[in-house]
Structures are given as C-alpha cells and as structure tokens.
Amino acid sequence: MDHGVTVNSTDKLPAKAPTRRARAVAAKRSAILSAALEFFSQYGIHGTSLDRVAERADVSKTNLLYYFPSKEELYIAVLKDLLDVWLAPLRALRHDQHPLEAIRDYIRLKLEVSRDHPQASRLFCMEMLQGAPLLKAELAGDLRHLVEDKAAVIEAWVQQGKLATIQPDHLIFMLWATTQHYADFATQVEAITGQTLNDEHFFNQTVENVQRMVIEGIRVR
C-alpha cells in the first residue's frame, strides 16, 4: 500500500484547451475591439458609428451588439484594454531592481508602447482631455492604487540614497508625458524630423536620449 501523499486526480489533468467556439468568440471580440479602436482614436465616441465598426470587423451589427450591447460599453471595453497595455510597463517596475536600470527599462518599454500602439495612446489622450467621463472610476481606482504602489517603490529608493531627492508622482507624470509625446504628437515629430518611431535608428536614438536626460536628472550626485 502506498502511504505517500495522496494527489487529487484533478491536479494531474492538463488545462483544457479552448474549444473551437471559444476561439471563434475570442477572435470575433478581438476584431471588434481592434476596429473600434481605429475609429474611436480618429473620430471619438460621438463621431464613430457602430455600423462602420461592424463593417470593418466583418461582423453584422446585430452580432456586434451581442458582444457589446451599446456604443458606450464598446468604448469602455476599448479604453480598459488600452489601459492594460499602457500600464504594463509601470506594473513591471519592481523594488528589487537597480533603480537606474529599472527607470531605463521603463522608458524603453513605454516608448515601445508609443511605437506599437499609437492609436491606443491617442485615444487615451483624447479621453483625458475630455475629462475622462467614461473612465474616471477606473482612474480613481486601479490606476491610482498602481501609481501609489510604484511611487512607494521610488520613494524607498530615494530614502535608501539610491536616487536623488525627487517626488515620485512628478517623475511618473514626466515619464508619461515624455514617452507618450512620440505617439500623441507623431505628426509633429515626423514633420520636424522626417522620422517616426517605426524607424529603428530613430527609435533607438529616442530611447537613448530620453534615458540619458532622465537618468542624469535622478542620479545621486
């Protein structure tokens, strides 16, 4: 008789692969959100019609409304998705990292978001300029708690003498403004430089310069 630890048979079962229907639902939902982001980022919620979103997503309007019962609900879903993308670099900031390396990594990650998700960044900017009427609760809840957590990490680095004396919130605000500029004002950047973040040389040049200016400002003297 085996007197060892009993293992629940369910623990041995591999995770169920998504069914064909589940994959189809996920793909359709993703197509709708992608199409909605394209239109919302250009025309805002009031200038976007569900008919155009449905057409671009290659679904019927009835099908679209099955997943998102109103334009407002679709808009909020798009905003929440892009907020996850936008905040991922901040979530990656950890107290056990070397502070200057952590900030360097954060700058690169945020500029990658500006390069790879410019529509999301512009829509978020548009929502902020309008007073965030449909995202205010999210900002006052999850976003605020996340920023408070990461500000505490930065403050600990300051108290440990690893960073210059700075107020963490203002550092975070400055990093947001600087990195998002390249997405929100991409037309201006291209008009002046003739380049965009999609140009590998210009992207690396941007990362290096922003990193250098920020790091020299927060380095302990």
BADOKOL-774941 format. One record per residue (C-alpha): x, y, z; residue in three letters. Coordinates in steps of 0.02 Angstrom, whole numbers, plus 50000, padded with zeros to 5 digits. Example, Ala and Ser with C-alpha at 12.3 -4.5 7.8 and 13.67 -1.06 7.14 Angstrom:
% BADOKOL-774941
506154977550390ALA;506844994750357SER;
% end
This chain:
% BADOKOL-774941
500005000050000MET;500635017249957ASP;500685028050115HIS;501335043150023GLY;500425059449995VAL;498785057249904THR;498695067649747VAL;497005073449688ASN;496725065949516SER;496105082649452THR;497825090149489ASP;498565079049354LYS;497385084849219LEU;498115097249095PRO;497225113649071ALA;495835112048946LYS;496225119248776ALA;494975132148718PRO;493575124748614THR;493355129548433ARG;491855140148483ARG;492855148948621ALA;494245152948497ARG;492985159548372ALA;492155170548504VAL;493845177348561ALA;494365180948381ALA;492735189948343LYS;492825200148502ARG;494635204848464SER;494165210148286ALA;492775221248352ILE;493895229448482LEU;495265232348353SER;494055240348230ALA;493275250848367ALA;494975257148424LEU;495375262548246GLU;493805273148232PHE;493725279448412PHE;495535285448405SER;495145295548248GLN;493375301748275TYR;493005299548460GLY;491465290948528ILE;490215303248454HIS;490975303048280GLY;491025284048270THR;489565273548210SER;489315255448259LEU;488885251648077ASP;490625256548022ARG;491435246848164VAL;490425231348121ALA;490875232947937GLU;492735234747975ARG;492675219948096ALA;491745209647964ASP;490275205848079VAL;488455210748074SER;487885224948184LYS;486745212748274THR;488235201648310ASN;489235216448373LEU;487825221248492LEU;487805203448558TYR;489565206148625TYR;489405224548667PHE;487585230048697PRO;487935248648667SER;489225260248593LYS;489655266348768GLU;490015248648827GLU;491105245448675LEU;492035261748705TYR;492355257448888ILE;492955239948839ALA;494185247748717VAL;494795260048849LEU;495045246348978LYS;496015235748854ASP;497165250048807LEU;497385254748991LEU;498065237249021ASP;499305239448878VAL;499785256948933TRP;500075252049115LEU;501015235749084ALA;502735244349090PRO;502315252649257LEU;501725236049330ARG;503425228649282ALA;504335240949398LEU;504985230949549ARG;505815235949711HIS;507195222749690ASP;507825230649529GLN;509275242749521HIS;508375259749517PRO;509275267249367LEU;509125251149267GLU;507285249949313ALA;506945267649251ILE;507945264349092ARG;506905248749059ASP;505295258049095TYR;505735271748969ILE;506105258948834ARG;504505249248869LEU;503435265048867LYS;504205270548702LEU;503855253248632GLU;502035255748681VAL;502035272648592SER;502805264448438ARG;501735248748435ASP;500075255648499HIS;499955273848440PRO;498065273048417GLN;497835267148595ALA;498935281048662SER;498005294348560ARG;496305287948617LEU;496865288248798PHE;497485306148775CYS;495835311048695MET;494865303548840GLU;495945313048967MET;495695329548875LEU;493815326948886GLN;493905324449073GLY;493845305349065ALA;491945304649083PRO;491865285849049LEU;493495280849132LEU;493515291349290LYS;493065276949407ALA;494455266249333GLU;495715280349353LEU;495215283849532ALA;495285265449575GLY;496525253549493ASP;497625266849414LEU;497785276949574ARG;498215261449677HIS;499515255949550LEU;500345273049547VAL;500335273649737GLU;501185256549744ASP;502525261349619LYS;502765278549695ALA;503125269649859ALA;504465259249771VAL;505275275049702ILE;505155283849871GLU;506035269049953ALA;507455270649827TRP;507585289149870VAL;507605285550057GLN;508955272350030GLN;510035285349943GLY;509915276349776LYS;509055290749686LEU;509155309549700ALA;507825317949807THR;506305318349693ILE;504435317349717GLN;503915300649639PRO;502235306449567ASP;503075320149468HIS;504375308149399LEU;502985296449341ILE;502005310849264PHE;503555317149172MET;503945299749104LEU;502165297849042TRP;502185314848957ALA;503885312348875THR;503625294748809THR;501825297348752GLN;502285313048657HIS;503005302148519TYR;501305293848492ALA;500095308048531ASP;501085320748428PHE;501805308648300ALA;501295320148157THR;502275334448235GLN;503795323448268VAL;503795317148089GLU;503555334648017ALA;505085340948112ILE;506245325848100THR;505575316847947GLY;505575300948052GLN;504435290748164THR;504725277848299LEU;504485264448166ASN;506205269348101ASP;507365258148203GLU;508795270648208HIS;507645284848263PHE;506815273748394PHE;508485268748471ASN;509065286848464GLN;507475292348553THR;507655279048688VAL;509485283348719GLU;509185302048729ASN;507655301148842VAL;508545288648954GLN;510085299648966ARG;509135315549008MET;508045307149140VAL;509425296849219ILE;510575311849234GLU;509185321049324GLY;508825307349453ILE;510595300649478ARG;511315303049653VAL;512675316349646ARG;
% end
